Amino acid sequence: MLDAIVARAGFSRPVRNFAAVLIDHRRIKFLDPIVKEFEKELDRRMGFVEAQITSARELGQPERAALETQVAKLTGHKVRARYAQDGSILGGAIVKVGSMIYDGSVKGQLERIREAISS
């Protein structure tokens, strides 16, 4: 059955053999996490970082390009960006790269002002 799937999907021989090893050792359920870790390692070796960018509204292509350029300058790496929307941030954007969070949202600025006033 594996060979039929491989032939239909057009996978290479090493990928087929890897899948066979996972099946033989009853580890096929770990295929998704293995692929994700492989992608992370490949990105790291190629000098990419993954950035999760959340904005209040849908961003146009020029805005996305400008944001990705700024993130690349901040991190010193090429950027693979994933975008999400969250209307509760009111405006601006929140960028998460690894464990680092760059909060340029209106909501974040208002919270910082409130903390400064209360202290």
Helices and strands as residue ranges (DSSP letters): H 2-9, H 13-24, G 28-30, H 31-46, E 48-55, H 61-75, E 78-85, G 87-89, E 93-97, E 100-103, H 106-118
